[in-house]
Amino acid sequence: MNQQEEQEERERVTQVTAFLHHQIKKAQLAVQKAQAESERVQKNYGTNTSVNYLEADDRIETKADLQQQRNLVNRTVENETIVKKQLATYQQLSHSPYFGRIDVQDPGALIPEPLYIGTASLMNDNGEFLIHDWRAPISSVYYNGTLGPVHYQTPNGEQTTTLKKKRQFKIKDGHIIHMFDTNETVGDELLQATLGSKSSEQLQNIVATIQREQNDIIRDVHSDLLVVQGVAGSGKTSALLQRIAFLLYHSRNELNASQILLFSPNLLFSNYIKEVLPSLGERNMRQVTLQAFFAQRLEGLRVETRFERYEAHQVQSPLSDFKASQAFIDAIRTYLQNLTPDQICFTGLYFQGEIFFSAAEVQNIYARINQKLPLADRFLKTKNTLIKRLKARINEEVHEDWVLDELDTLSDEQYHAYLGEHDPADFLDFDEERDYVAKKVVKDRLRVVYDAIYNDQFWDQYSQYQAFLQQLTPTAAVSAADWKRDQRAFTDGLEYHRIRLTDTAPVLFLQDYFTGENHNRRIKYLFIDEVQDYSVAELMYLKLTFPRAKFNLIGDSEQALFKDVETAQALLQRLEAALPVKYPRLITLNRSYRSTYPITTLASSILPAGDHIEAFNRDGDLPILMEVATDQQLLEQTTSIIKTERQRDETVAIITKTKEEATQIYQQLRHQFDCLLVTDKARSLSKPVLIVPVYLAKGLEFDAVIAWNVSKTNFPTQHELGTLYTMMTRAMHHLYLLSAGPVTNLIPIRALQKPLLITDKKAL
Ligand SMILES: Nc1ncnc2c1ncn2[C@@H]1O[C@H](COP(=O)(O)OP(=O)(O)OP(=O)(O)O)[C@@H](O)[C@H]1O
């Protein structure tokens, strides 16, 4: 780029920034006006709602008036929201209006056209684009293309153009800090600078440096099952969030943020990512953890958490594998399909201690329904018949003595409350009015029965699940004795209002498949981060619950904490078989961005097939392995590392295998350092020294990491591989492995020989 070009770019930024400031001023005025207008209309609405209600004519008029007023309020509020959003966009752009420029020459055009790309689009007063939104079809050329002929997708099909120039900018507060031309996807130079900086408490958007394969994930609009397998630090979570922003733009007329649901691993993580979408000018999607979702669905039962299972070393056994499998859920489905009415666990409904509908009566109703109908229809028909019978019983009861007695004891106030909006003139005579009130009284009393029917209490899903377990033969790997013991444990758990995680998704599946209820058809996109920690059974249940949602499953099979590591291909095959989908797609990300080259190289070396991991070329110190003799020495080393790192102003995370270890370390360090013990209740990581059990460090990153006690005793087998790999890959700039006694065999000898780390043996 020559000097004149540089000068022109600087002038352009100045002009665009000036234009933005002008727009900001205009938008601020518009916001003030809109706010004043909303206030005025709302005040008016307040006055108008206190009108006379006594006369019938007045009432009708008031209703129409109110509707009109309400519409007006809605309109002004909507207008206010629009102008505020506009203002926010201008303000955001004013700091850094764009980050890229592409010069494209369409076939037949005489000269190339320069297009500038930023987080939102901007037009001048003549309707010409000063900035193109990064999500616009043409912008994909910036991320995907190298110079020469390029293709991009538009709503009207694929287009071809020639990319003549690609330029990148770093603009801060309206000034160009850095700019250069590049022929790469998005130049390493900018990426180097971004990745080399210190960790922040919040994940940042990656809009300026999205890589080609990440772009594929972001812009996919076809797949109904998108599986992203990406190595640690490959930008899966970042791409997921950029993808949501892209979808909201791409389908803005049919999709809004409340129709997108993200299952995140824990609340800390939810907090960690919450600024990304707002920084791209979009509202956040809905977020939930699987734990919270289950707890809400099984009110009254305490659902065991994954962390509790992990802490209790109950992560994997042939039995839990079986219950987590597709075969188990398929067996539930087949079992339910073949149930005869007498095998269904109906229960009687009681009213004031006496049977109101007996289990036999419910079964009778069910048996009379055409058994060829789908299960859910049969269930619904049974429910409707029960409600009909309840209504008939209400009509029968109206003239019973107890009702008449109750009517006589009603106070005037109670009587009028039962009359509700009716007044005596609405009835033919007093008898009709009394019957009306009597019916209300009976209905009120029998409301409990109605609620019980409505809430499906005439069927016991837990007994049905027990009956299912009893008739099932598990896989050969599960012994008959274990199977019996497990069933007993399920029953015992219920007595204490507890349910184990392994039974949760299966019970819910059984319940919702049988009743056809609790399906959420509103959600159009479902995202699951850290999907390697989900069982197929859980995913099948989620698919049943969100039948219309396109599934986006994002994870790293090598970071499996709660089960053994498996290959991406094997995972996809299992998912394809388990979830009914038409367009499955697997995208693999092999390049790791988070950590320095030496850290990524060491971390990959512990994986049996770690060769596919491509470390981003960012220089850094070799990781350090310290072997010491005692726990006390571990602490001494930790203290000295923290001091060194704090001098560099880096955040330090001590990552442990368990909560217990973390608590002990915290007790020892809390008087010396400003530190935080991270628990599953934590919402933020606002301290420079953090002590985190590994399952809460999922998805997060820190400047320096101390992997706590990676000894042979603490990491004895291959089952701990995912845990160790996850710990190591949380480090961005510095990694320390501390071991009391000989280090685990999971760190291969070749890593020590090469050497991929510096060994420091103390007093061993
Ligand atoms: N294209 C990119 N440009 C700039 N930074 C990037 C890019 N891709 C990833 N990063 C950075 O790399 C780090 C890791 O990204 P992210 O957390 O999204 O990865 P991940 O695959 O979800 O990691 P993990 O599975 O290990 O938790 C983040 O700091 C992120 O900002």
The ligand as an SDF file (V2000), in Angstrom:
LIG
                    3D

 31 33  0  0  0  0  0  0  0  0999 V2000
  -10.8950  -16.3010   14.3810 N   0  0  0  0  0  0  0  0  0  0  0  0
  -10.5000  -15.9050   15.5450 C   0  0  0  0  0  0  0  0  0  0  0  0
  -10.0150  -14.6640   15.7280 N   0  0  0  0  0  0  0  0  0  0  0  0
   -9.5970  -14.2370   16.9340 C   0  0  0  0  0  0  0  0  0  0  0  0
   -9.6290  -14.9810   18.0370 N   0  0  0  0  0  0  0  0  0  0  0  0
  -10.0910  -16.2240   17.9280 C   0  0  0  0  0  0  0  0  0  0  0  0
  -10.5450  -16.7560   16.6930 C   0  0  0  0  0  0  0  0  0  0  0  0
  -10.9660  -18.0240   16.9010 N   0  0  0  0  0  0  0  0  0  0  0  0
  -10.7770  -18.2600   18.2070 C   0  0  0  0  0  0  0  0  0  0  0  0
  -10.2580  -17.1930   18.8250 N   0  0  0  0  0  0  0  0  0  0  0  0
   -9.9090  -17.0490   20.2390 C   0  0  0  0  0  0  0  0  0  0  0  0
   -9.4370  -18.2910   20.7210 O   0  0  0  0  0  0  0  0  0  0  0  0
   -9.8890  -18.5100   22.0590 C   0  0  0  0  0  0  0  0  0  0  0  0
  -10.6450  -19.8250   22.1130 C   0  0  0  0  0  0  0  0  0  0  0  0
  -11.8890  -19.6770   21.4740 O   0  0  0  0  0  0  0  0  0  0  0  0
  -13.1690  -20.4400   21.9680 P   0  0  0  0  0  0  0  0  0  0  0  0
  -13.3060  -20.3370   23.4470 O   0  0  0  0  0  0  0  0  0  0  0  0
  -14.3040  -19.9950   21.1230 O   0  0  0  0  0  0  0  0  0  0  0  0
  -12.7200  -21.9180   21.5840 O   0  0  0  0  0  0  0  0  0  0  0  0
  -13.3940  -23.3090   21.8830 P   0  0  0  0  0  0  0  0  0  0  0  0
  -13.1230  -24.1550   20.7140 O   0  0  0  0  0  0  0  0  0  0  0  0
  -14.8090  -23.1110   22.2880 O   0  0  0  0  0  0  0  0  0  0  0  0
  -12.5060  -23.7890   23.0990 O   0  0  0  0  0  0  0  0  0  0  0  0
  -12.6580  -24.9680   24.1670 P   0  0  0  0  0  0  0  0  0  0  0  0
  -13.3720  -26.1000   23.5530 O   0  0  0  0  0  0  0  0  0  0  0  0
  -11.2390  -25.3040   24.4810 O   0  0  0  0  0  0  0  0  0  0  0  0
  -13.3240  -24.3640   25.3560 O   0  0  0  0  0  0  0  0  0  0  0  0
  -10.7290  -17.3150   22.4310 C   0  0  0  0  0  0  0  0  0  0  0  0
   -9.9390  -16.4000   23.1260 O   0  0  0  0  0  0  0  0  0  0  0  0
  -11.1270  -16.7250   21.0990 C   0  0  0  0  0  0  0  0  0  0  0  0
  -11.3720  -15.3500   21.1770 O   0  0  0  0  0  0  0  0  0  0  0  0
  1  2  1  0
  2  3  1  0
  2  7  2  0
  3  4  2  0
  4  5  1  0
  5  6  2  0
  6  7  1  0
  6 10  1  0
  7  8  1  0
  8  9  2  0
  9 10  1  0
 10 11  1  0
 11 12  1  0
 11 30  1  0
 12 13  1  0
 13 14  1  0
 13 28  1  0
 14 15  1  0
 15 16  1  0
 16 17  2  0
 16 18  1  0
 16 19  1  0
 19 20  1  0
 20 21  2  0
 20 22  1  0
 20 23  1  0
 23 24  1  0
 24 25  2  0
 24 26  1  0
 24 27  1  0
 28 29  1  0
 28 30  1  0
 30 31  1  0
M  END
$$$$
